[in-house]
Amino acid sequence: KKLPLLPRGGEDKTIFSGNQIGDHGDRPVSKKHNFEFAALASNALTDAHVRLEYDFVLSLPQTWHRPYKYDNLDLHRPRRLLLSFKGGVKGRKKTYEYYSHRWIAAEYWEDAEDVEVDVACRNGWRKVPYQSTEYEEWLLNSTFVFCPGGSGVSSMRFTEALAADAIPVVLSNLIPPLYPDIDWSDCLVRVSEARIVDLPRILREIPQDEIRSRQIHCRSLLHTVIGQTRLDNEQVISTAGRNEQFQRVMEIWSYRIRAAYERQGFRKGLRTPIPGYATSNGST
């Protein structure tokens, strides 16, 4: 069933949703939807689809939720693992191109005590025990967590790594949440497809001072941009992640509209600002 046509082509609208908007994780815009000029807020946007400074890239929701009992863990605590990844390699219908990055990690990462990779999860989509003791132990004891895409370019491990105080390692084609309005360069680590095989060595060369700085920035961005769901007695008791991102999207969207209004006004020689909005000349 198609969405109705939007007034004025949706030029002043934002459609807020997840990857269910598209046919799959890497197809955010389906033929059965009429977006036209509306901005799209979705976790399925890739570098090929997103209209930077117009659309809003969201993070995938967490599957693993950090229990309250780990609240007192030191952010800069020693970790048993330098790098880890755990997940499956098959989608619901077929193998998608993004799963190849997981195979590369499993086949070519160095065999070291502080590097763990497991792609043998065979329980099916959404049935992998991500709240399992092993997965939780890996997350909480990893300095870096590899966050390649699966059925789409994004990964739920991105938010889960942040929630576990780990630094996400993403591929170069991933657009982080709310970029470019939010700068993630001081948090995450990027790696090209060609360098996945060298990832453990690359991470070992990062100075400890830089690691500590990235941990601080990652925690700040988690709480101020994404938010996180929490677990208490095996039940998720907070949906802050969804609400936090929605609030940030609305704030950025409002700022963009106000800034565009001001630019348009100056082009026309008008000096009447929106009430309550500080213009570049200091007036309100």
Summary of the structure (lengths in Angstrom):
residues: 284
radius of gyration: 20.6
end to end distance: 45.0
largest distance: 65.9
contacts: 814
relative contact order: 0.13
helix: 34%
strand: 14%
